[in-house]
Amino acid sequence: MAHVVITGANRGIGLELARLFSQRGDKVTAICRRASDELQQLNVTVLTDIDISQDACVEQIRQALAGQTIDILINNAGLLHHETLPSPNWDTMRAQFEINTLGPLRVTSALLENLHKGAKVGLITSRMGSVEDNSSGAYYGYRMSKAGLNAIGKSLALDLKSRGVAVALLHPGYVITDMTGHSGDITPDVSAKGLAARIDELTLENSGKFWHSNGELLPW
């Protein structure tokens, strides 16, 4: 039985990841600001009132999980807004940067001592963070924040290698969730299965790669 820690687990992809790993027989700790009824019904441990956009979350998480070994850490919590020219919203861009970029780094840094040799870290990023793949523009805050997360993920892969911890940068697909306005082409449970498969395949040898949940290697 692995201990899996998931942020943003109250709905969407995070909820389905919590459900999947719990059904596999793993111990799951779900981190969120507010727990949903669906999350509360799962056989998981729920940590609420944790806002990963705030520096204070580092000590909160560290204390809540003190002394607990973590096998898989999935940084899933995210925020999506749509900024366009000529008047992008600076406040929504800052909010996305705090949650999508700095949030996963806060969580991972808080749990460094919990990650043993052989542990894995999954960063739920987006192909919208790929500079090469950008063919439609706009979404300035989301693209910026996910590109920044990709840079963080690459550095984490290098910095954590000596500890024996592997890191994957994972695009979940275009998923039908509240975040996407329920548009998309796959359901959260299908995305979660693909993401779990990529995490299962993660090793120190392929650490730091940027993967689609379907197994496709994505461009930077």
C-alpha positions in Angstrom: 0.0 0.0 0.0 1.4 3.4 -1.1 0.7 6.7 0.6 -0.5 9.1 -2.0 -0.9 12.8 -1.3 -3.0 14.9 -3.7 -3.7 18.6 -3.8 -6.9 20.1 -5.2 -8.7 16.8 -4.5 -12.1 18.1 -3.8 -13.4 18.0 -7.4 -12.5 17.2 -11.1 -9.3 15.4 -11.8 -8.1 15.5 -8.2 -11.2 13.9 -6.9 -11.0 11.1 -9.5 -7.3 10.6 -8.7 -8.2 10.3 -5.0 -10.9 7.8 -5.9 -8.7 5.8 -8.2 -5.8 5.4 -5.7 -8.2 4.7 -2.9 -9.8 1.9 -4.9 -6.4 0.5 -5.6 -6.0 0.0 -1.9 -3.6 2.9 -1.3 -3.7 5.3 1.6 -4.7 8.7 0.2 -4.3 12.1 1.8 -6.4 14.8 0.1 -5.4 18.4 0.5 -7.9 21.2 -0.4 -9.3 24.5 0.8 -12.8 23.1 1.2 -13.9 19.4 1.0 -16.7 18.5 -1.3 -19.4 16.0 -0.4 -18.0 13.6 -3.0 -14.5 13.7 -1.4 -15.9 13.2 2.1 -17.6 10.0 0.9 -14.3 8.5 -0.2 -12.1 6.4 2.1 -9.4 9.0 2.3 -7.9 11.4 4.8 -8.9 15.0 4.1 -6.9 18.1 5.1 -8.9 21.2 4.7 -8.4 25.0 5.0 -5.0 24.8 3.2 -4.5 27.4 0.5 -1.4 26.6 -1.6 -1.4 30.2 -2.9 -0.2 31.4 0.5 3.2 30.9 2.0 1.6 29.8 5.3 0.6 26.6 3.7 4.2 25.3 3.9 4.2 25.0 7.7 0.5 23.8 7.7 1.3 20.9 5.4 4.6 20.1 7.1 3.0 19.9 10.5 -0.1 17.9 9.3 2.1 15.2 7.6 5.0 15.2 10.0 6.6 11.8 10.3 4.5 10.3 7.5 6.3 8.7 4.6 4.9 9.7 1.2 5.3 7.5 -1.9 3.5 9.6 -4.4 2.9 13.4 -4.3 0.5 14.7 -6.9 0.4 18.5 -7.2 -2.9 18.9 -9.0 -4.5 22.1 -7.6 -4.9 24.7 -10.4 -6.7 27.8 -11.6 -7.7 28.9 -15.1 -8.7 32.3 -16.3 -8.8 33.8 -19.8 -6.9 37.0 -20.4 -6.7 38.7 -23.8 -5.4 41.9 -25.4 -5.8 44.8 -25.3 -6.6 44.7 -21.5 -5.4 41.6 -19.7 -6.4 41.2 -16.1 -3.3 41.6 -14.0 -5.0 40.3 -10.9 -6.1 37.0 -12.4 -2.7 36.5 -13.9 -1.1 37.0 -10.4 -3.6 34.6 -8.9 -2.8 31.9 -11.5 0.9 32.3 -10.9 0.5 31.9 -7.1 -1.5 28.7 -7.4 -0.3 27.1 -10.6 3.4 27.9 -10.4 4.4 28.7 -6.8 1.8 26.5 -5.2 3.3 23.1 -6.3 6.8 24.3 -5.3 5.4 25.3 -1.8 3.8 21.9 -1.3 6.9 19.9 -2.6 9.3 21.9 -0.5 7.0 21.4 2.6 7.1 17.6 2.1 10.8 17.1 1.1 11.6 15.2 4.2 8.6 12.9 3.7 9.7 11.8 0.3 11.9 8.7 0.6 14.2 7.1 -2.0 11.9 5.7 -4.7 9.1 8.3 -4.1 7.5 10.1 -7.1 6.3 13.6 -7.6 3.6 14.4 -10.3 3.0 17.9 -11.4 -0.3 18.4 -13.2 0.7 21.0 -15.8 -0.8 21.6 -19.2 0.3 21.6 -22.9 -0.8 25.2 -22.8 2.5 25.7 -20.9 4.4 24.6 -24.0 5.9 27.5 -25.9 6.3 25.4 -29.1 2.8 24.1 -29.0 1.1 27.5 -28.7 -0.8 28.1 -31.9 -3.7 30.2 -30.7 -2.4 32.9 -28.3 -4.3 34.5 -25.4 -4.7 32.9 -22.0 -1.7 34.9 -20.8 -1.8 34.0 -17.1 -2.5 30.3 -17.6 0.2 29.8 -20.2 2.7 31.8 -18.2 1.9 30.0 -15.0 2.1 26.5 -16.5 5.3 27.3 -18.5 6.8 28.4 -15.1 5.6 25.2 -13.5 7.3 23.2 -16.3 10.6 25.0 -15.5 10.1 24.2 -11.8 9.5 20.6 -12.6 12.6 20.3 -14.6 14.7 21.8 -11.8 13.0 19.5 -9.2 13.8 16.5 -11.3 17.5 17.5 -11.2 17.5 18.6 -7.6 15.7 15.5 -6.3 17.6 12.9 -8.3 20.3 12.5 -5.6 17.5 11.7 -3.1 16.2 9.0 -5.5 12.9 10.9 -6.1 11.5 11.1 -9.7 9.4 13.9 -11.1 6.9 13.9 -13.9 5.3 16.9 -15.7 1.9 15.7 -16.8 -0.7 17.1 -19.1 -4.1 15.6 -18.1 -5.7 16.1 -21.6 -8.7 18.4 -22.4 -10.9 17.3 -19.5 -14.6 18.0 -19.0 -14.5 19.8 -15.6 -15.7 23.0 -13.9 -12.4 24.5 -14.8 -13.0 24.1 -18.6 -16.6 25.1 -18.4 -17.5 21.4 -18.9 -16.1 21.5 -22.4 -13.4 19.0 -23.4 -13.0 15.6 -25.0 -12.4 13.2 -22.0 -13.9 12.7 -18.6 -12.0 13.2 -15.3 -12.0 9.4 -14.6 -10.4 8.7 -18.0 -7.8 11.4 -17.4 -7.0 10.1 -13.9 -6.4 6.6 -15.3 -4.0 7.9 -17.8 -2.2 10.1 -15.2 -1.9 7.2 -12.8 -0.4 5.0 -15.6 2.2 7.7 -16.3 3.1 7.9 -12.6 3.3 4.1 -12.4 5.8 4.2 -15.3 7.9 7.1 -13.8 11.5 6.3 -12.9 14.7 8.2 -12.3 15.6 7.4 -16.0 12.6 9.3 -17.4 12.3 11.9 -14.6 11.8 15.5 -15.8 9.9 14.6 -19.0 6.8 16.4 -20.1 4.1 13.8 -20.8 0.5 13.8 -22.1 -1.7 11.5 -20.0 -2.0 9.3 -23.1 1.7 8.6 -23.0 2.7 11.1 -25.8 5.9 13.1 -25.1 5.1 16.8 -25.4 7.4 19.6 -26.7 8.6 22.4 -24.5 
